[in-house]
Amino acid sequence: MDTNHEEHVENLQSKQAIEKVKELATKADTCLFCTDIKTGQPFSTRPMSVREVDDEGNLWFLSDKESNKNMELKDDDHVQLLFSSSSHAGFLNVYGHATVLYDKEKIKELWQPLIKTWFQEGQDDPNISVIKVVPEEGYYWDTKHGKMVAFFKMLASVVAGKTMDDSIEGTLKV
């Protein structure tokens, strides 16, 4: 391979890291939300839909207050969120701490009609809770120039028989 690894690494901090989390988490919409994380043991995971990524980089979810994930978060607030927005770009791994809240105003802010599928009584359903994930660190894999440029570089790479990698990756410190 004839590529310089350093040209494909861009570690991001603070505002840049928050913007990357916001961009990739919003593109993916759904993530694997992992709890009960212990070395050498299987962890609990389930698909969750991100309702919002705020300006501080916090990720917001709606959840049933009696769910396994909520019970696990009472014992251990460490979480890992795994995102993939396409098969060639937009991968994100976020590690942080989660807090379960019962904030009616935040529920109304995050509410969308489709959520009634899980909460039949709507926004006032007594079983709704809010999960706020405060990211500490993460890792991302993306394209430098966007999906279309990456696609054409992949195509040209196949035709030319030469690697034309358009990827970029790095750590995220929020």
C-alpha positions as CSV (number, residue, x, y, z in Angstrom):
1,M,0.0,0.0,0.0
2,D,1.4,3.4,-1.0
3,T,-0.5,5.7,1.4
4,N,0.8,7.7,4.3
5,H,-1.3,6.8,7.4
6,E,-0.8,10.2,9.0
7,E,-2.6,12.0,6.1
8,H,-5.7,9.9,7.1
9,V,-5.7,10.8,10.8
10,E,-7.2,13.9,12.3
11,N,-7.8,13.8,16.0
12,L,-10.5,16.3,17.1
13,Q,-11.1,18.1,20.4
14,S,-13.7,20.3,21.9
15,K,-15.9,22.2,19.4
16,Q,-14.5,20.2,16.4
17,A,-15.2,16.9,18.2
18,I,-18.7,18.0,19.1
19,E,-19.4,19.0,15.5
20,K,-18.2,15.6,14.2
21,V,-20.3,13.7,16.8
22,K,-23.3,15.9,15.8
23,E,-22.7,15.3,12.1
24,L,-22.3,11.5,12.2
25,A,-24.9,10.7,14.9
26,T,-27.5,12.8,13.1
27,K,-26.7,11.1,9.7
28,A,-27.0,7.7,11.2
29,D,-30.1,8.4,13.3
30,T,-30.0,5.0,14.9
31,C,-27.2,3.5,17.0
32,L,-26.4,0.4,19.0
33,F,-26.8,1.6,22.6
34,C,-24.5,-0.5,24.9
35,T,-24.8,-0.8,28.6
36,D,-23.5,-3.2,31.3
37,I,-20.0,-2.9,29.9
38,K,-17.5,-5.1,31.7
39,T,-14.2,-6.4,30.5
40,G,-14.4,-10.0,29.4
41,Q,-18.2,-10.2,29.5
42,P,-20.9,-9.7,26.9
43,F,-22.5,-6.3,27.2
44,S,-26.2,-5.4,26.7
45,T,-27.0,-3.8,23.4
46,R,-30.1,-2.6,21.6
47,P,-30.9,-0.2,18.7
48,M,-31.9,3.3,19.8
49,S,-32.9,6.3,17.8
50,V,-31.1,9.6,18.7
51,R,-33.7,12.3,19.2
52,E,-31.1,15.2,19.5
53,V,-27.5,16.0,19.7
54,D,-27.2,19.4,21.4
55,D,-24.6,22.1,21.1
56,E,-22.5,20.6,24.0
57,G,-22.4,17.2,22.2
58,N,-24.9,15.5,24.5
59,L,-27.0,12.8,22.9
60,W,-30.7,12.6,23.9
61,F,-32.9,9.5,23.7
62,L,-36.4,8.6,24.9
63,S,-36.8,5.3,26.7
64,D,-39.3,3.3,28.8
65,K,-38.6,3.9,32.4
66,E,-39.0,0.2,33.2
67,S,-36.7,-1.0,30.4
68,N,-33.6,-3.2,31.0
69,K,-31.3,-0.4,29.8
70,N,-32.8,2.0,32.4
71,M,-32.3,-0.6,35.1
72,E,-28.7,-1.2,34.0
73,L,-28.0,2.5,34.0
74,K,-29.0,2.7,37.7
75,D,-26.2,0.3,38.5
76,D,-23.6,1.6,36.0
77,D,-23.9,4.8,34.0
78,H,-21.1,3.9,31.5
79,V,-22.3,3.5,27.9
80,Q,-20.9,2.9,24.4
81,L,-22.8,4.1,21.4
82,L,-22.0,2.6,17.9
83,F,-23.2,4.4,14.8
84,S,-23.0,3.6,11.1
85,S,-24.5,5.9,8.5
86,S,-23.6,4.1,5.4
87,S,-21.5,1.1,4.2
88,H,-18.5,3.4,3.2
89,A,-18.5,6.4,5.5
90,G,-19.8,7.8,8.7
91,F,-18.8,5.4,11.5
92,L,-18.8,6.7,15.1
93,N,-18.0,5.1,18.4
94,V,-18.8,7.2,21.5
95,Y,-18.0,6.4,25.1
96,G,-19.7,8.3,27.9
97,H,-22.0,8.5,30.9
98,A,-25.8,8.3,30.8
99,T,-28.3,9.9,33.1
100,V,-32.0,8.9,33.2
101,L,-34.3,12.0,33.6
102,Y,-38.0,12.5,34.0
103,D,-38.2,16.0,32.4
104,K,-41.6,16.6,30.9
105,E,-40.4,19.7,29.0
106,K,-37.5,17.7,27.4
107,I,-39.9,14.9,26.5
108,K,-42.1,17.4,24.7
109,E,-39.1,18.9,22.9
110,L,-37.9,15.5,21.7
111,W,-41.4,14.1,20.9
112,Q,-42.4,13.1,17.4
113,P,-45.7,11.4,16.4
114,L,-44.1,8.1,15.4
115,I,-42.8,7.7,19.0
116,K,-46.5,6.9,20.0
117,T,-45.7,3.4,18.6
118,W,-43.9,2.8,21.9
119,F,-45.8,5.2,24.2
120,Q,-49.5,4.8,23.5
121,E,-50.5,7.7,25.8
122,G,-48.4,10.1,23.8
123,Q,-46.1,12.7,25.4
124,D,-47.9,12.4,28.8
125,D,-47.3,8.6,29.0
126,P,-46.1,7.9,32.5
127,N,-43.6,5.3,31.3
128,I,-41.4,7.8,29.3
129,S,-38.0,8.7,30.5
130,V,-35.2,10.7,28.9
131,I,-31.7,9.4,28.6
132,K,-28.9,12.0,28.3
133,V,-25.5,10.7,27.2
134,V,-22.6,13.0,28.0
135,P,-19.7,11.8,25.7
136,E,-16.2,11.7,27.1
137,E,-14.3,10.3,24.1
138,G,-14.8,8.5,20.9
139,Y,-13.4,7.5,17.5
140,Y,-14.7,8.2,14.0
141,W,-14.1,7.0,10.5
142,D,-15.4,9.1,7.6
143,T,-14.5,10.5,4.2
144,K,-12.3,13.6,3.7
145,H,-14.3,15.0,0.7
146,G,-17.8,13.5,1.1
147,K,-19.6,10.4,-0.1
148,M,-19.6,11.2,-3.8
149,V,-15.9,12.0,-4.1
150,A,-15.2,8.8,-2.0
151,F,-17.4,6.8,-4.4
152,F,-15.6,8.1,-7.5
153,K,-12.2,7.5,-5.9
154,M,-13.2,3.9,-5.2
155,L,-14.3,3.5,-8.8
156,A,-11.1,5.0,-10.1
157,S,-9.1,2.9,-7.7
158,V,-10.6,-0.3,-9.1
159,V,-10.0,0.8,-12.7
160,A,-6.4,2.0,-12.0
161,G,-5.5,-0.9,-9.8
162,K,-4.1,1.5,-7.2
163,T,-5.3,2.5,-3.8
164,M,-6.9,6.0,-3.7
165,D,-8.1,6.1,-0.1
166,D,-10.3,9.0,0.8
167,S,-10.8,8.0,4.4
168,I,-10.2,10.1,7.5
169,E,-10.3,8.9,11.1
170,G,-9.3,10.0,14.5
171,T,-10.0,10.3,18.2
172,L,-12.7,12.5,19.6
173,K,-12.2,14.3,23.0
174,V,-15.4,16.2,23.8
